[in-house]
Amino acid sequence: MDIAHLHFLVAEADTAQRRSLVDLLGQLGAGRITDVPDGHMALQTLEAGLAPVVNVAIVDLALPGMDGLELIRNVGALDANVRLVVTGAQPADLLFSVETLAQAYGVDLLGTISKPVTAAKLTLLLENYTPFPRRESRPSGPRFSFQEIGIGLQKRQFEPFFQPKIELATGQVKGLEAFARWRHPEHGVLAPTAFIDALEENGRVDFLDWSMIELSAERCRWFHDQGIPISISVNIAPETLAHPAFVRQIESCLGRHRILPGYLTFEVSESSVLNTDPHFIERLVRLRMMGFGLAIDDYGTGRSNLQLLARIPFTELKIDRSFVDGASKRRPIGTVLRSCLGLAHSLDRMSVAVGVETRQDWDFLQNLGCTYAQGYHIANPMEAAAFPAWLDDWRHYF
């Protein structure tokens, strides 16, 4: 990528290595480079708000005064549009832990590099650089009261958008995941960030869940009538699933829309399926006996009890995007991804990789034997009416 417009900060204690990094960036075409020998000076440089602002800081873990870990913590507290590259002589597993730490502190990390830093290693990380949006163009977006959201639900302003799920071995579209969207009369199409918090704070996520279930079944019937017999996955909160009337209401919903249970999959988070309440587990078993699909969503983000997980009758294991993005380039993440896929395979379940953003992600997952993929590399979530045309284009592509 062209880095001529970027301002780099190099924080490295060793004089020779610092000069080598500066020379390397110069050879790669960096526009401006500031170098410092310790963590305190690095932080002061970032706090100073230089013009042009520092875009990328290359930070060694073994800095004097304020080491790399402390610097990461302080950068996380800054309101600075800077992305970090962390270098170190530490083993790969420790550098991977540093990545996790940076993420926890809210730091935008391009990645870590095990020393020595080479042009190839640095170029690979810089390819992931994308500019921050201008600060004034980052509105927080509208927020609505619980009452306003309730009115929107009553007026059927909420609808599911659908993202395709692709079988990696064949390229065939095997399903759709429903994502809640609010088609607001004044603000246009709104994502869940505009309404989910108010629903959760009032303990009524089930209002949204039932709306998405009903509308997804309705759209599923419409797809079938168009000659597209496709299944749909719907995310539901554990409290919705735990309602005593859940099974009966689902049966009524499918009856209204003439949909067989096999065309509907319920997605529940990893943390929720670790519930040892026998009534909850019974409901999961009953749904599977009736023919519904059951997917464990966001796998890898919870604290799984593998023995209990193996007893849950799920059909799909959906691997969280944090273990998909970058897995082809970073060995520790790739190792975790292989482990997740291995678990699904050993339990004879389907695996779904979420957040497939690039062709490289696709190829890597395909080589690992992942069953399904979904993400922006394939398609953005779309309204139901747009799916048939998209499907025709996809089939022509493959």
TIBA-835350 format. One record per residue (C-alpha): residue number from 1; residue in three letters; chain; x, y, z. Coordinates in nm, 3 decimals, always signed. Each point is the difference from the previous one (the first is absolute). Layout:
BEGIN
> NUM,ala,A,X,Y,Z
...
***
This chain:
BEGIN
> 1,met,A,+0.000,+0.000,+0.000
> 2,asp,A,+0.103,+0.364,-0.043
> 3,ile,A,+0.117,+0.127,+0.340
> 4,ala,A,+0.141,+0.331,-0.121
> 5,his,A,-0.280,+0.190,+0.174
> 6,leu,A,+0.047,-0.172,+0.337
> 7,his,A,+0.185,+0.132,+0.304
> 8,phe,A,+0.187,-0.276,+0.186
> 9,leu,A,+0.127,-0.003,+0.357
> 10,val,A,+0.282,-0.244,+0.076
> 11,ala,A,+0.054,-0.078,+0.371
> 12,glu,A,+0.309,-0.219,+0.036
> 13,ala,A,+0.269,+0.013,+0.270
> 14,asp,A,+0.282,-0.158,-0.198
> 15,thr,A,+0.161,+0.271,-0.216
> 16,ala,A,+0.103,-0.232,-0.281
> 17,gln,A,-0.341,-0.167,-0.020
> 18,arg,A,-0.176,+0.336,+0.015
> 19,arg,A,+0.208,+0.133,-0.290
> 20,ser,A,-0.061,-0.322,-0.191
> 21,leu,A,-0.377,+0.039,+0.042
> 22,val,A,+0.015,+0.363,-0.112
> 23,asp,A,+0.201,-0.098,-0.308
> 24,leu,A,-0.238,-0.286,-0.074
> 25,leu,A,-0.304,+0.229,+0.015
> 26,gly,A,+0.178,+0.246,-0.224
> 27,gln,A,+0.065,-0.273,-0.255
> 28,leu,A,-0.367,-0.097,+0.012
> 29,gly,A,-0.094,+0.360,-0.079
> 30,ala,A,-0.114,+0.139,+0.337
> 31,gly,A,-0.078,+0.369,-0.019
> 32,arg,A,+0.109,+0.111,+0.350
> 33,ile,A,+0.176,-0.188,+0.278
> 34,thr,A,+0.053,+0.102,+0.363
> 35,asp,A,+0.223,-0.223,+0.215
> 36,val,A,+0.037,-0.011,+0.379
> 37,pro,A,+0.207,-0.223,+0.234
> 38,asp,A,-0.248,-0.063,+0.284
> 39,gly,A,-0.366,-0.039,+0.089
> 40,his,A,-0.042,+0.334,+0.178
> 41,met,A,+0.113,+0.191,-0.308
> 42,ala,A,-0.226,-0.213,-0.218
> 43,leu,A,-0.302,+0.083,+0.214
> 44,gln,A,+0.092,+0.370,+0.009
> 45,thr,A,+0.023,-0.001,-0.379
> 46,leu,A,-0.346,-0.156,-0.033
> 47,glu,A,-0.147,+0.237,+0.260
> 48,ala,A,+0.146,+0.303,-0.174
> 49,gly,A,-0.238,-0.033,-0.296
> 50,leu,A,+0.271,+0.072,-0.255
> 51,ala,A,-0.087,+0.131,-0.343
> 52,pro,A,-0.018,-0.224,-0.193
> 53,val,A,-0.135,-0.235,+0.266
> 54,val,A,+0.177,-0.331,+0.055
> 55,asn,A,-0.183,-0.270,-0.196
> 56,val,A,+0.206,-0.307,+0.090
> 57,ala,A,+0.221,-0.056,+0.306
> 58,ile,A,+0.253,-0.284,-0.009
> 59,val,A,+0.067,-0.088,+0.364
> 60,asp,A,+0.252,-0.237,+0.153
> 61,leu,A,-0.110,-0.189,+0.311
> 62,ala,A,+0.335,+0.048,+0.176
> 63,leu,A,-0.002,+0.380,+0.019
> 64,pro,A,+0.174,+0.163,+0.298
> 65,gly,A,-0.192,+0.210,+0.252
> 66,met,A,-0.343,-0.089,-0.132
> 67,asp,A,+0.002,-0.340,-0.164
> 68,gly,A,-0.219,-0.104,-0.292
> 69,leu,A,-0.276,-0.145,+0.217
> 70,glu,A,-0.038,+0.320,+0.202
> 71,leu,A,+0.013,+0.203,-0.320
> 72,ile,A,-0.281,-0.210,-0.149
> 73,arg,A,-0.209,+0.064,+0.311
> 74,asn,A,+0.060,+0.375,-0.024
> 75,val,A,-0.068,+0.012,-0.373
> 76,gly,A,-0.333,-0.171,+0.071
> 77,ala,A,-0.091,+0.289,+0.229
> 78,leu,A,+0.091,+0.260,-0.264
> 79,asp,A,-0.249,+0.143,-0.245
> 80,ala,A,+0.249,-0.051,-0.281
> 81,asn,A,-0.055,-0.135,-0.349
> 82,val,A,+0.312,-0.213,-0.004
> 83,arg,A,+0.056,-0.364,-0.088
> 84,leu,A,+0.274,-0.201,+0.163
> 85,val,A,+0.250,-0.257,-0.118
> 86,val,A,+0.167,-0.175,+0.293
> 87,thr,A,+0.343,-0.157,-0.038
> 88,gly,A,+0.191,-0.223,+0.236
> 89,ala,A,+0.247,-0.283,+0.044
> 90,gln,A,-0.255,-0.196,+0.201
> 91,pro,A,-0.145,-0.333,-0.124
> 92,ala,A,-0.306,+0.001,-0.227
> 93,asp,A,-0.242,-0.117,+0.268
> 94,leu,A,+0.094,+0.293,+0.224
> 95,leu,A,-0.036,+0.246,-0.288
> 96,phe,A,-0.343,-0.145,-0.067
> 97,ser,A,-0.091,+0.074,+0.363
> 98,val,A,+0.115,+0.357,-0.056
> 99,glu,A,-0.245,+0.023,-0.289
> 100,thr,A,-0.278,-0.114,+0.233
> 101,leu,A,+0.109,+0.259,+0.257
> 102,ala,A,-0.003,+0.280,-0.258
> 103,gln,A,-0.348,-0.099,-0.109
> 104,ala,A,-0.118,+0.004,+0.363
> 105,tyr,A,+0.137,+0.353,+0.042
> 106,gly,A,-0.179,+0.113,-0.315
> 107,val,A,+0.321,+0.061,-0.197
> 108,asp,A,-0.009,-0.025,-0.379
> 109,leu,A,+0.274,-0.255,-0.060
> 110,leu,A,+0.117,-0.087,-0.350
> 111,gly,A,+0.188,-0.297,+0.144
> 112,thr,A,+0.322,-0.117,+0.163
> 113,ile,A,+0.337,-0.077,-0.156
> 114,ser,A,+0.253,-0.237,+0.146
> 115,lys,A,+0.348,+0.149,-0.036
> 116,pro,A,+0.183,+0.052,-0.224
> 117,val,A,-0.237,+0.235,-0.180
> 118,thr,A,+0.023,-0.051,-0.375
> 119,ala,A,-0.153,+0.182,-0.295
> 120,ala,A,-0.219,-0.303,-0.076
> 121,lys,A,-0.137,-0.024,+0.355
> 122,leu,A,-0.067,+0.372,+0.025
> 123,thr,A,-0.157,+0.025,-0.346
> 124,leu,A,-0.237,-0.284,+0.086
> 125,leu,A,-0.135,+0.189,+0.300
> 126,leu,A,-0.014,+0.337,-0.173
> 127,glu,A,-0.223,-0.154,-0.267
> 128,asn,A,-0.267,-0.015,+0.273
> 129,tyr,A,+0.018,+0.375,+0.063
> 130,thr,A,-0.317,+0.195,-0.071
> 131,pro,A,-0.037,+0.369,+0.084
> 132,phe,A,-0.219,+0.106,+0.290
> 133,pro,A,-0.309,+0.190,-0.111
> 134,arg,A,+0.020,+0.373,+0.062
> 135,arg,A,-0.102,+0.067,+0.359
> 136,glu,A,-0.281,+0.230,-0.097
> 137,ser,A,-0.146,-0.269,-0.230
> 138,arg,A,-0.040,-0.252,+0.283
> 139,pro,A,-0.342,+0.084,+0.144
> 140,ser,A,-0.115,-0.207,+0.292
> 141,gly,A,-0.325,-0.061,-0.185
> 142,pro,A,-0.356,+0.039,+0.124
> 143,arg,A,-0.110,-0.163,+0.324
> 144,phe,A,-0.358,-0.076,+0.083
> 145,ser,A,-0.207,-0.059,+0.310
> 146,phe,A,-0.153,-0.335,+0.081
> 147,gln,A,-0.343,+0.146,-0.076
> 148,glu,A,+0.107,+0.122,-0.346
> 149,ile,A,+0.146,-0.341,-0.082
> 150,gly,A,-0.320,-0.168,+0.116
> 151,ile,A,-0.204,+0.221,-0.234
> 152,gly,A,+0.235,-0.089,-0.286
> 153,leu,A,-0.049,-0.371,+0.069
> 154,gln,A,-0.378,+0.041,+0.013
> 155,lys,A,+0.004,+0.181,-0.335
> 156,arg,A,+0.211,-0.280,-0.156
> 157,gln,A,+0.283,+0.241,-0.079
> 158,phe,A,+0.250,-0.269,+0.101
> 159,glu,A,+0.098,-0.263,-0.254
> 160,pro,A,+0.265,-0.268,-0.050
> 161,phe,A,+0.286,+0.055,-0.242
> 162,phe,A,+0.171,-0.317,-0.119
> 163,gln,A,+0.364,-0.101,-0.041
> 164,pro,A,+0.073,-0.315,-0.204
> 165,lys,A,+0.180,-0.301,+0.144
> 166,ile,A,+0.215,-0.177,-0.261
> 167,glu,A,+0.123,-0.359,-0.009
> 168,leu,A,+0.374,+0.036,-0.049
> 169,ala,A,+0.049,-0.331,-0.180
> 170,thr,A,-0.256,+0.074,-0.272
> 171,gly,A,-0.070,+0.374,+0.007
> 172,gln,A,-0.372,-0.072,+0.039
> 173,val,A,-0.224,+0.226,+0.207
> 174,lys,A,-0.122,-0.216,+0.287
> 175,gly,A,-0.183,+0.245,+0.222
> 176,leu,A,-0.058,+0.355,+0.117
> 177,glu,A,+0.052,+0.170,+0.334
> 178,ala,A,-0.256,+0.261,+0.102
> 179,phe,A,+0.125,+0.335,+0.136
> 180,ala,A,-0.243,+0.243,+0.161
> 181,arg,A,-0.033,+0.338,-0.169
> 182,trp,A,-0.231,+0.292,+0.078
> 183,arg,A,-0.131,+0.177,-0.309
> 184,his,A,-0.057,+0.325,+0.180
> 185,pro,A,-0.225,+0.254,-0.177
> 186,glu,A,+0.242,+0.287,+0.074
> 187,his,A,+0.344,-0.157,+0.049
> 188,gly,A,-0.004,-0.273,-0.264
> 189,val,A,+0.124,-0.354,+0.062
> 190,leu,A,+0.149,-0.035,+0.350
> 191,ala,A,+0.222,-0.275,+0.139
> 192,pro,A,-0.049,-0.151,+0.350
> 193,thr,A,+0.235,+0.253,+0.162
> 194,ala,A,-0.288,+0.247,-0.021
> 195,phe,A,-0.250,-0.213,+0.191
> 196,ile,A,+0.142,-0.312,+0.165
> 197,asp,A,+0.127,+0.172,+0.317
> 198,ala,A,-0.341,+0.141,+0.089
> 199,leu,A,-0.162,-0.341,-0.048
> 200,glu,A,+0.262,-0.172,+0.215
> 201,glu,A,-0.021,+0.263,+0.275
> 202,asn,A,-0.376,-0.056,+0.022
> 203,gly,A,+0.029,-0.378,-0.018
> 204,arg,A,-0.209,-0.024,-0.317
> 205,val,A,+0.233,-0.132,-0.270
> 206,asp,A,-0.269,-0.263,-0.051
> 207,phe,A,-0.215,+0.269,-0.170
> 208,leu,A,+0.262,+0.025,-0.274
> 209,asp,A,+0.065,-0.376,-0.008
> 210,trp,A,-0.365,-0.086,-0.062
> 211,ser,A,-0.027,+0.264,-0.268
> 212,met,A,+0.307,-0.141,-0.180
> 213,ile,A,-0.125,-0.359,+0.033
> 214,glu,A,-0.340,+0.087,-0.143
> 215,leu,A,+0.137,+0.211,-0.285
> 216,ser,A,+0.277,-0.249,-0.082
> 217,ala,A,-0.257,-0.278,-0.031
> 218,glu,A,-0.211,+0.228,-0.219
> 219,arg,A,+0.300,+0.079,-0.225
> 220,cys,A,+0.095,-0.369,-0.006
> 221,arg,A,-0.344,-0.081,-0.139
> 222,trp,A,+0.046,+0.275,-0.261
> 223,phe,A,+0.338,-0.143,-0.105
> 224,his,A,-0.155,-0.344,-0.035
> 225,asp,A,-0.279,+0.142,-0.213
> 226,gln,A,+0.269,+0.153,-0.225
> 227,gly,A,+0.149,-0.345,-0.049
> 228,ile,A,+0.280,+0.055,+0.253
> 229,pro,A,-0.041,-0.263,+0.276
> 230,ile,A,+0.259,+0.146,+0.236
> 231,ser,A,+0.037,-0.022,+0.378
> 232,ile,A,+0.031,+0.298,+0.235
> 233,ser,A,+0.189,+0.044,+0.327
> 234,val,A,-0.136,+0.233,+0.267
> 235,asn,A,+0.188,+0.125,+0.307
> 236,ile,A,-0.195,-0.030,+0.324
> 237,ala,A,+0.077,+0.103,+0.357
> 238,pro,A,+0.002,-0.273,+0.269
> 239,glu,A,-0.294,+0.162,+0.179
> 240,thr,A,-0.207,-0.027,-0.320
> 241,leu,A,+0.087,-0.367,-0.036
> 242,ala,A,-0.071,-0.064,+0.369
> 243,his,A,-0.357,+0.129,-0.018
> 244,pro,A,-0.242,-0.284,+0.088
> 245,ala,A,-0.210,+0.064,-0.311
> 246,phe,A,+0.295,+0.019,-0.242
> 247,val,A,-0.049,-0.337,-0.169
> 248,arg,A,-0.376,+0.043,-0.034
> 249,gln,A,+0.034,+0.349,-0.148
> 250,ile,A,+0.265,-0.117,-0.246
> 251,glu,A,-0.227,-0.280,-0.119
> 252,ser,A,-0.280,+0.252,-0.055
> 253,cys,A,+0.234,+0.232,-0.192
> 254,leu,A,+0.116,-0.273,-0.237
> 255,gly,A,-0.360,-0.113,-0.050
> 256,arg,A,-0.105,+0.350,-0.103
> 257,his,A,+0.273,+0.016,-0.262
> 258,arg,A,+0.002,-0.367,-0.104
> 259,ile,A,+0.367,-0.049,+0.080
> 260,leu,A,+0.157,-0.329,+0.109
> 261,pro,A,+0.223,+0.010,+0.312
> 262,gly,A,+0.306,-0.102,-0.200
> 263,tyr,A,-0.001,+0.339,-0.172
> 264,leu,A,+0.053,+0.190,+0.325
> 265,thr,A,+0.313,+0.006,+0.217
> 266,phe,A,+0.022,+0.175,+0.334
> 267,glu,A,+0.333,+0.161,+0.085
> 268,val,A,+0.086,+0.031,+0.368
> 269,ser,A,+0.320,+0.139,+0.149
> 270,glu,A,+0.269,-0.229,+0.136
> 271,ser,A,-0.045,+0.137,+0.352
> 272,ser,A,-0.374,-0.068,+0.002
> 273,val,A,+0.026,-0.370,-0.093
> 274,leu,A,+0.223,-0.063,+0.301
> 275,asn,A,-0.310,+0.031,+0.215
> 276,thr,A,-0.039,-0.314,+0.213
> 277,asp,A,-0.371,+0.060,+0.069
> 278,pro,A,-0.166,-0.329,-0.104
> 279,his,A,-0.307,+0.183,-0.135
> 280,phe,A,+0.219,+0.207,-0.233
> 281,ile,A,+0.187,-0.307,-0.124
> 282,glu,A,-0.330,-0.186,-0.046
> 283,arg,A,-0.125,+0.281,-0.223
> 284,leu,A,+0.310,-0.025,-0.218
> 285,val,A,-0.041,-0.376,-0.031
> 286,arg,A,-0.369,+0.037,-0.080
> 287,leu,A,+0.070,+0.252,-0.278
> 288,arg,A,+0.251,-0.237,-0.158
> 289,met,A,-0.244,-0.290,+0.026
> 290,met,A,-0.255,+0.214,-0.183
> 291,gly,A,+0.248,+0.056,-0.284
> 292,phe,A,+0.121,+0.356,+0.063
> 293,gly,A,+0.365,+0.086,-0.044
> 294,leu,A,+0.199,+0.132,+0.296
> 295,ala,A,+0.319,+0.205,-0.037
> 296,ile,A,+0.244,+0.107,+0.269
> 297,asp,A,+0.091,+0.357,-0.087
> 298,asp,A,+0.317,+0.200,+0.082
> 299,tyr,A,+0.189,-0.318,+0.085
> 300,gly,A,+0.333,+0.071,+0.165
> 301,thr,A,-0.107,+0.314,+0.186
> 302,gly,A,-0.141,-0.180,+0.304
> 303,arg,A,+0.138,-0.237,+0.258
> 304,ser,A,-0.110,-0.330,-0.138
> 305,asn,A,-0.048,-0.307,+0.208
> 306,leu,A,+0.085,-0.242,-0.281
> 307,gln,A,-0.166,-0.293,+0.173
> 308,leu,A,-0.330,+0.189,+0.022
> 309,leu,A,+0.044,+0.144,-0.349
> 310,ala,A,+0.034,-0.349,-0.143
> 311,arg,A,-0.336,-0.092,+0.157
> 312,ile,A,-0.186,+0.292,-0.160
> 313,pro,A,-0.178,-0.120,-0.317
> 314,phe,A,+0.125,+0.279,-0.224
> 315,thr,A,+0.031,-0.045,-0.376
> 316,glu,A,+0.240,+0.289,-0.076
> 317,leu,A,+0.296,+0.155,+0.177
> 318,lys,A,+0.037,+0.364,-0.104
> 319,ile,A,+0.356,+0.114,+0.055
> 320,asp,A,+0.038,+0.359,+0.113
> 321,arg,A,+0.151,+0.245,-0.248
> 322,ser,A,+0.291,+0.073,+0.235
> 323,phe,A,+0.135,-0.348,-0.085
> 324,val,A,-0.061,+0.039,-0.374
> 325,asp,A,+0.134,+0.346,-0.083
> 326,gly,A,+0.376,-0.023,-0.041
> 327,ala,A,+0.019,-0.375,+0.066
> 328,ser,A,+0.176,-0.059,-0.331
> 329,lys,A,+0.277,+0.246,+0.090
> 330,arg,A,+0.044,-0.049,+0.375
> 331,arg,A,+0.090,-0.347,+0.117
> 332,pro,A,-0.145,+0.019,+0.355
> 333,ile,A,-0.343,+0.102,-0.131
> 334,gly,A,+0.023,-0.265,-0.269
> 335,thr,A,+0.074,-0.260,+0.268
> 336,val,A,-0.311,+0.100,+0.197
> 337,leu,A,-0.209,-0.012,-0.318
> 338,arg,A,+0.126,-0.350,-0.080
> 339,ser,A,-0.091,-0.106,+0.353
> 340,cys,A,-0.357,+0.133,-0.039
> 341,leu,A,-0.041,-0.175,-0.332
> 342,gly,A,+0.143,-0.318,+0.146
> 343,leu,A,-0.254,+0.009,+0.282
> 344,ala,A,-0.290,+0.036,-0.244
> 345,his,A,+0.134,-0.282,-0.215
> 346,ser,A,+0.060,-0.234,+0.294
> 347,leu,A,-0.359,+0.056,+0.120
> 348,asp,A,-0.129,-0.054,-0.355
> 349,arg,A,-0.144,+0.352,-0.018
> 350,met,A,+0.008,+0.263,-0.273
> 351,ser,A,+0.245,+0.288,+0.044
> 352,val,A,-0.080,+0.357,-0.105
> 353,ala,A,+0.270,+0.267,-0.022
> 354,val,A,-0.141,+0.347,+0.061
> 355,gly,A,+0.164,+0.320,-0.120
> 356,val,A,+0.163,-0.122,-0.322
> 357,glu,A,+0.129,+0.329,-0.137
> 358,thr,A,+0.251,-0.095,-0.272
> 359,arg,A,+0.072,-0.264,-0.263
> 360,gln,A,+0.300,-0.098,+0.209
> 361,asp,A,-0.234,-0.077,+0.294
> 362,trp,A,-0.220,-0.207,-0.234
> 363,asp,A,+0.290,-0.203,-0.141
> 364,phe,A,+0.150,-0.062,+0.344
> 365,leu,A,-0.331,-0.126,+0.141
> 366,gln,A,-0.060,-0.215,-0.304
> 367,asn,A,+0.341,-0.165,+0.042
> 368,leu,A,-0.077,-0.067,+0.368
> 369,gly,A,-0.325,-0.179,-0.086
> 370,cys,A,-0.243,+0.253,+0.149
> 371,thr,A,-0.358,-0.078,-0.103
> 372,tyr,A,-0.156,+0.342,-0.050
> 373,ala,A,+0.110,+0.363,-0.024
> 374,gln,A,-0.178,+0.332,+0.024
> 375,gly,A,+0.123,+0.356,+0.002
> 376,tyr,A,+0.044,+0.316,-0.204
> 377,his,A,+0.226,-0.176,-0.252
> 378,ile,A,-0.312,-0.189,-0.102
> 379,ala,A,-0.274,+0.257,+0.054
> 380,asn,A,-0.130,+0.266,+0.235
> 381,pro,A,-0.332,-0.068,+0.173
> 382,met,A,-0.273,+0.087,-0.251
> 383,glu,A,-0.376,+0.041,-0.001
> 384,ala,A,-0.200,-0.303,-0.105
> 385,ala,A,-0.106,+0.148,-0.334
> 386,ala,A,+0.364,+0.038,-0.107
> 387,phe,A,+0.099,-0.361,+0.069
> 388,pro,A,-0.136,-0.178,-0.313
> 389,ala,A,+0.198,+0.228,-0.235
> 390,trp,A,+0.311,-0.034,+0.216
> 391,leu,A,-0.040,-0.378,-0.006
> 392,asp,A,-0.017,-0.001,-0.380
> 393,asp,A,+0.320,+0.203,-0.018
> 394,trp,A,+0.174,-0.229,+0.251
> 395,arg,A,-0.098,-0.315,-0.191
> 396,his,A,+0.129,+0.154,-0.322
> 397,tyr,A,+0.328,+0.091,+0.174
> 398,phe,A,+0.051,-0.358,+0.111
***
